Amino acid sequence: MATKKDKDPLKEFREQVRELVPQKYESIDDFCLNETGIPKSTMSRLLSGKRTEFRFATLQKIAEGLGKKLVIRLE
């Protein structure tokens, strides 16, 4: 039986964001304010895993802010 963690479609994305933000920015605040315009509260919910559903446009803004391309695939 699958657990809630097994069903987290953003787990890998979240881990990549946690790794990439400090490489390019001084803080999450710096990333949110200067690059994406995404509220810090949205980033906090993403990074904490408290929310697992986000609009595609939001995830795309985050990826673009990190100089990455958002890729969606089925497995």
Sequence and secondary structure as in RCSB ss.txt:
>XXXX:A:sequence
MATKKDKDPLKEFREQVRELVPQKYESIDDFCLNETGIPKSTMSRLLSGKRTEFRFATLQKIAEGLGKKLVIRLE
>XXXX:A:secstr
   TGGG TTHHHHHHHHHHHHHH S HHHHIIIII   HHHHHHHHHTS     HHHHHHHHHHTT        
